């Protein structure tokens, strides 16, 4: 049985929803696309339930227009417990695709902070897809010949804006999420937002 001091020492955040779709205004550079997501939170955050990472199915928009959204509808369900708001949860999505040569390559990365205000209703959130660029012309030619795009060694670099200085990236499209965030116990800790 929990005492009042133990119950008041943390709060919970419930995140439910799904990674709905990816949209590429100029069309994707791959025939089939899939996404891999991973959830990150600060050192004081404990994942109580849910899976920290997941992968979608292969999807395409071949039956429609070249710039139609590619629908995934990948469910996301996470429950965190924390003692403070530092290190608020974030999601990183890595987008991959199969090129016309059948090679799996990175198409870009997306980062999303979980919404702070839980309205109790589904919130539609759009996050940009950032695609790394080649550092020089020779690397650009090599990328074109091999069919492989430049990749980040560690996608966690996107979590800290101070580490992304000097990173050469371009906007490639956007990923759409539908999330519902509910907090419980934050008022007991004096957290009013």
ZIMODA-V674193 format. One record per run of one state. SS is the DSSP state (H for helix, E for strand, L for the rest). FROM is the first residue (numbers start at 1). LEN is the number of residues. If there is no record, write none. Layout:
BEGIN
SS;FROM;LEN
SS;FROM;LEN
END
This chain:
BEGIN
L;1;3
H;4;4
L;8;3
E;11;13
L;24;8
E;32;9
L;41;5
E;46;5
L;51;2
E;53;3
L;56;3
E;59;1
L;60;10
E;70;13
L;83;7
E;90;9
L;99;5
E;104;10
L;114;9
E;123;10
L;133;4
H;137;10
L;147;8
H;155;5
L;160;1
H;161;3
L;164;5
E;169;16
L;185;9
END
